[in-house]
Amino acid sequence: MSHPFNSLTIHSLRGVKGLELPGLGGVNLLVGGNDSGKTTVLEALALYCNPLDIFAWDSLSMERESLGTIIEGPPPGETRLDALRWLFPQHVVTGSDEPYEGAVSLSADGTFPIRKVHARYRETRGLAPRRQPPSTHPYGIKLYPFSSRELHRERRGAELEFEATPGFEPRVITLWADERLDDSQRAPGPVLPYRLLNPSELYLDSFSVADFTEARLAGLQGAVKDLLRAFDPRIQGIEILAPQGRPTLYLQDSVAGLAPISAFGDGVRRALSFALTIPTVTDGIVLIDEIETAIHISALSRVFRWIRDACQQYRIQLFVTTHSLEAVDAILGTDTTQQEDIVGFRLERGEEHTSAKRYGEDLLKRLRYERGLDVR
């Protein structure tokens, strides 16, 4: 069966180099030790889905930051440009006088037509004009100083070049650490619907409000409600209210009545993030980091079967990471067909490159059910 991604190679992204993932399936399970590159694989897929838009790169570069950083911005002395730089493997010695330069390189095949994505980051510096404050004429007219009286200051920046082949012109953008992105820097280009979900979204109600708004504008509020009811039959509806002047998501519970999402447990909140996401990325991909987070072990099989059914309904290719052996077993237990729908990859970081051992569904089941081996 053909999918948006039948294979993926990460030539360079963050600390991952030379990682090949052949024979991707409808459900792709990524396991491995800490810092083996599992989350980086999800990031590579997210970047591949919208490779020419600097907003997509900027947003993804902030995903690993702390919850406070996501809400309030980077700590003093750091900028979004610093977070973006860490996506690019370094090609110069730290502390040298040479400008920082790095590159991201990815390739893939599947129904998504882009075959290669390449991006280059090169540090640059420049002078920014700092105008003196205007004076005010007695008649109220503001008088600006002549350009010869302008002061200058040095500022940090980066030149970024993005390529997606075949068929798209490269884009070159200069970003400055002291400036924000603006809509003029957005780029039309190849886009595959996708969503990356990580555990921190459990505590960001604003994300849920935005996602539900998007789903409702797209006429998908009924689909979201149906998915939530399939997860928990007590949930009868969903809506946005602002009792304190702040928009908040409320769920209609058949027992507790109308209550804010904060009144529910983490399991319901995680299910809500899945339900809000899946209908909006029809014919795309969903990327879930640490899929077992907030789901009780007794509910793993039921929840994963629910996710799997929803992804099949909306023709979504699913990629998940996990550290839990119980989660691996629960995911395998969701499929009883003869077709190989589930594929596992165990990642291992080496000094020169990252390797992956592929496990087909049949082999995974035999290793777990017959031999009881730990495939993580």
Secondary structure, DSSP 4 states (H G I P E B T S, - for coil): ---S-SEEEEEEETTEEEEEE-S--SEEEEEESTTSSHHHHHHHHHHHHSTT-HHHHHHHHTTTS-HHHHHH-SPTT--HHHHHHTTSPB-S-TTSSSPPEEEEEEEEESSS---EEEEEEEEEEEEEEEPPPPEE-TTS-EEPPPGGG-EEEEEEEEEEEEEEETT---EEEEEETTS---GGG--------EEEE-GGGGG-HHHHHHHHHHHHHTT-HHHHHHHHHHH-TTEEEEEEE-TTSS-EEEEEETTTEEEEGGGS-HHHHHHHHHHHHGGGGTTSEEEESSTTTT--GGGHHHHHHHHHHHHHHTT-EEEEE-S-HHHHHHHHTT--SSS--EEEEEEEE-SS-EEEEEE-HHHHHIIIIIS-----
